[in-house]
Amino acid sequence: MDNAITVLAGATGNLGGRIARAILERGANVRAVVRHNSDPEKVEELRKRGAPIAEVDFNSVSEVTGACQGGACVISALSGLRDVIVEAQTLLLDAAVKAGVPRFIPSDYAIDFTKLPPGTNRNLDLRREFQERLDKAPIAATSILNGMFTDLLTGQAPIILFKLKRVVYWEDADQRLDLTTMDDTAEFTAAAALDSSTPRFLRIAGDQISARGLVEVVSEVTREKFRLFRAGGLRRLAALIKMTRAVLPKSSAVYPPWQGMQYLHNMFSGRAKLEPLDNDRYPGIRWTTARDVLAAR
């Protein structure tokens, strides 16, 4: 495996760039597959780190097949809606098969959507749709499920309201949430890419903590008193999601407000809980907790 090449699509993205770095830090080889119109600064940064670049048209099976030649594993870190998660990834999958690549890691990186009924989360439904295609392909596949990115707690996720000193929850303040940082997810993905014996699913969580636990942690690290705020039950959240989707204009955004609300509904329901965890599969990884992230804020 020393000379094996990991082919990485989406390397100029936030997670993809971290995966590329993690592979290179392990002394392994990674080939970054990027679009012709990718950000030249990000492409140059990958090249400087030591990653050969393959610029392709993601509408061309032949070009992507060429980029996959000689690969031991293809990782997708692509992000988008159906045109990307289903269509572009299907083309990448077909190219990997044509090139004889034995393994494929799709762009899942989420809560356990396999446990959710269709229609509860648009973005995860797209991953389920691609999964059906992937499972029919003559290639070994491994999905990495990591919950929510812990990094989002410090801003983007509407859970910790720092100015109001509140931790928002829905339904149950003791429902534990699966959280993993982007760096830890990238490091685990790099290790999995270099591991030829991975199973169909790998589940990881840098932390599993409830809203009540977050109140305790954020109060300690900020030395300010935070309190719980119950926004309502899951039925109320579902009604708000439906109303928000109805009143907001149609958008091509990957993460409109109602999409984040769907994700919170899935997490606080407990239905998409990650278990059992595979954190111990690669002992060298030091898992970053919610406390670590909040303390570094």
C-alpha positions in Angstrom: 0.0 0.0 0.0 3.1 2.3 0.3 2.8 3.4 -3.4 -1.0 3.3 -3.6 -2.7 6.3 -5.0 -5.8 7.7 -3.4 -7.9 9.6 -5.9 -9.8 12.5 -4.2 -12.7 14.4 -5.9 -13.7 17.6 -4.3 -10.2 18.4 -3.0 -10.6 22.1 -3.3 -13.6 22.1 -0.8 -13.4 22.6 2.9 -13.5 18.9 3.9 -11.8 17.7 0.7 -8.8 20.0 1.4 -8.5 18.6 4.9 -8.7 15.0 3.6 -5.9 15.7 1.1 -3.7 17.1 3.9 -4.5 14.2 6.2 -3.5 11.7 3.5 -0.3 13.5 2.7 0.6 13.8 6.4 0.5 10.0 6.5 3.1 9.9 3.8 0.7 8.5 1.3 0.0 9.5 -2.3 -3.1 11.5 -3.2 -4.3 12.7 -6.7 -6.6 15.6 -6.5 -9.4 15.5 -9.2 -10.7 19.1 -9.7 -12.9 20.8 -12.2 -11.3 22.9 -15.0 -12.8 26.1 -13.4 -11.7 25.3 -9.8 -10.3 28.2 -7.7 -6.7 28.4 -9.0 -5.4 29.4 -5.6 -6.8 26.3 -4.0 -5.5 24.2 -6.8 -2.0 25.7 -6.4 -2.1 25.1 -2.7 -2.8 21.4 -3.3 0.0 21.2 -5.7 2.4 22.9 -3.3 1.5 20.3 -0.6 2.5 17.6 -3.0 -0.7 16.4 -4.6 -0.7 15.8 -8.3 -3.6 17.6 -10.0 -6.0 16.1 -12.5 -8.3 18.7 -14.1 -11.4 17.2 -15.6 -14.8 17.9 -17.0 -17.2 16.2 -14.6 -19.5 15.6 -17.6 -16.9 13.5 -19.3 -16.6 9.8 -18.2 -13.4 9.4 -20.2 -11.7 12.3 -18.6 -12.7 11.2 -15.1 -11.7 7.6 -15.9 -8.3 8.8 -16.9 -8.0 10.7 -13.6 -8.9 7.5 -11.7 -6.4 5.2 -13.5 -4.0 3.5 -11.1 -6.0 4.4 -8.0 -6.4 2.1 -5.1 -9.4 4.0 -3.7 -11.6 6.9 -4.8 -12.8 9.3 -2.2 -15.6 11.7 -3.0 -15.8 14.9 -1.0 -18.2 16.5 -3.5 -20.9 18.8 -2.1 -24.1 20.0 -3.7 -27.6 18.9 -4.6 -28.9 16.2 -7.0 -26.7 17.3 -9.9 -23.6 16.7 -7.7 -24.5 14.1 -5.1 -26.4 11.8 -7.4 -25.3 12.6 -11.0 -21.7 13.8 -10.7 -21.0 11.1 -8.1 -22.5 8.4 -10.4 -20.2 9.6 -13.2 -17.3 9.4 -10.7 -18.4 5.9 -9.7 -18.7 4.7 -13.3 -15.2 6.1 -14.0 -13.8 4.4 -10.9 -15.2 1.1 -12.1 -14.0 1.6 -15.7 -10.5 2.4 -14.3 -10.5 -0.8 -12.2 -10.3 1.0 -8.9 -11.2 -1.5 -6.2 -12.7 0.8 -3.5 -15.0 3.9 -3.3 -15.8 6.2 -0.4 -18.8 8.4 -1.2 -19.6 11.9 0.1 -21.9 10.9 2.9 -20.3 12.4 6.1 -23.5 12.7 8.0 -25.8 11.3 10.7 -27.0 7.7 10.0 -29.5 8.5 7.2 -30.0 4.7 6.7 -32.2 4.8 9.8 -34.4 7.7 8.6 -37.6 7.4 6.6 -37.5 9.0 3.1 -38.7 12.6 3.0 -37.4 13.7 6.4 -34.2 15.3 5.0 -33.7 16.4 1.4 -29.9 16.3 1.4 -29.8 12.9 3.1 -32.4 11.6 0.6 -30.0 12.4 -2.2 -27.3 10.3 -0.4 -29.7 7.5 -0.1 -30.5 7.7 -3.8 -26.8 7.5 -4.7 -26.3 4.7 -2.2 -28.8 2.5 -4.2 -26.6 3.0 -7.3 -23.4 2.5 -5.4 -24.5 -0.8 -3.8 -25.3 -2.2 -7.3 -21.8 -1.3 -8.7 -19.0 -3.9 -8.9 -16.8 -2.0 -6.4 -16.2 -2.2 -2.6 -17.8 0.8 -0.9 -17.4 2.3 2.6 -19.5 5.2 3.9 -18.2 7.2 6.7 -20.9 8.6 9.0 -19.8 11.3 11.5 -22.9 13.0 12.8 -22.7 16.8 12.7 -19.5 18.8 12.4 -18.6 20.0 15.9 -17.1 23.1 14.3 -20.6 24.4 13.6 -21.3 24.8 17.3 -19.4 28.0 17.4 -21.5 29.8 14.8 -23.5 28.2 12.0 -25.6 25.7 13.9 -28.4 27.4 15.9 -27.8 25.4 19.1 -25.5 27.6 21.3 -26.7 31.2 21.3 -23.6 32.9 22.8 -25.1 36.4 23.0 -28.2 35.2 24.8 -26.4 32.7 26.9 -28.8 29.9 25.9 -28.5 26.4 24.5 -31.4 25.6 22.3 -32.9 22.1 22.1 -36.0 20.5 20.7 -38.1 17.8 22.6 -35.5 16.3 24.9 -32.6 18.1 26.6 -31.0 14.8 27.3 -30.9 13.4 23.8 -27.3 12.9 23.0 -26.0 14.3 19.7 -23.2 12.9 17.6 -20.5 15.5 16.9 -17.2 15.2 15.0 -14.8 17.9 13.9 -14.0 18.3 10.2 -10.3 17.6 10.9 -11.1 14.4 12.8 -13.4 13.3 10.0 -10.7 14.0 7.5 -8.1 12.1 9.5 -10.4 9.1 9.9 -11.3 9.2 6.2 -7.6 9.2 5.2 -6.9 6.2 7.4 -9.9 4.4 5.9 -8.8 5.1 2.4 -5.5 3.4 3.1 -7.2 0.4 4.8 -8.2 -2.2 2.3 -10.4 -4.1 4.7 -13.0 -1.5 5.6 -16.7 -2.6 6.0 -19.6 -1.0 4.2 -20.2 1.6 7.0 -17.9 3.2 9.5 -19.5 5.3 12.3 -17.5 7.9 14.3 -18.2 10.6 16.8 -15.6 12.8 18.5 -18.2 13.5 21.1 -21.7 12.4 22.1 -23.3 15.1 24.2 -26.7 16.4 25.0 -28.0 20.0 25.1 -27.9 19.7 28.9 -24.2 18.6 28.7 -23.5 21.5 26.3 -24.9 23.9 28.9 -22.4 22.6 31.5 -19.4 22.7 29.1 -20.0 26.1 27.5 -20.7 27.6 31.0 -17.4 26.2 32.2 -15.2 27.3 29.3 -16.7 30.8 29.0 -17.1 31.3 32.8 -20.6 32.6 32.1 -23.9 31.2 33.1 -25.7 29.5 30.2 -29.2 28.0 30.4 -31.3 25.6 28.5 -34.0 26.9 26.1 -36.7 24.5 24.9 -37.8 25.7 21.5 -40.6 23.2 21.4 -41.3 19.6 20.6 -40.5 17.7 17.4 -44.0 18.2 16.1 -43.6 21.9 16.3 -40.2 21.8 14.6 -41.7 19.7 11.8 -44.5 22.3 11.4 -41.9 25.1 11.3 -39.9 23.2 8.6 -43.0 22.8 6.5 -44.0 26.5 6.9 -40.5 27.7 6.2 -40.2 25.7 3.0 -43.6 27.1 1.9 -42.8 30.8 2.5 -39.2 30.9 1.3 -38.6 31.4 -2.4 -37.1 28.3 -4.2 -33.4 28.4 -4.0 -30.4 26.4 -5.3 -28.7 26.7 -2.0 -27.3 23.5 -0.6 -28.2 24.5 3.0 -31.2 26.8 3.1 -32.6 27.5 6.6 -35.2 24.7 6.5 -32.5 22.1 5.6 -30.6 22.9 8.8 -33.9 22.6 10.7 -34.4 19.1 9.1 -31.0 18.1 10.3 -31.8 19.2 13.9 -35.1 17.3 13.8 -33.3 14.2 12.7 -30.7 14.6 15.5 -33.0 15.4 18.3 -35.3 12.6 17.3 -32.6 10.1 18.1 -33.5 8.0 15.1 -30.2 8.7 13.3 -28.0 8.0 16.3 -24.6 6.5 15.4 -24.0 3.1 17.0 -21.9 1.2 17.4 -19.0 3.5 17.0 -15.7 2.6 15.1 -13.6 5.3 16.9 -11.0 2.7 18.0 -10.4 1.3 14.5 -7.4 3.6 14.0 -5.8 4.1 17.5 -3.6 7.0 16.5 -6.5 9.5 16.2 -7.0 11.8 19.2 -10.7 12.7 19.1 -11.6 16.4 19.6 -14.5 17.0 22.0 -17.1 19.7 22.1 -15.2 21.1 25.1 -12.1 21.3 23.0 -13.9 23.2 20.2 -15.7 25.6 22.5 -12.6 26.3 24.6 -10.7 27.3 21.4 -13.4 29.6 20.3 
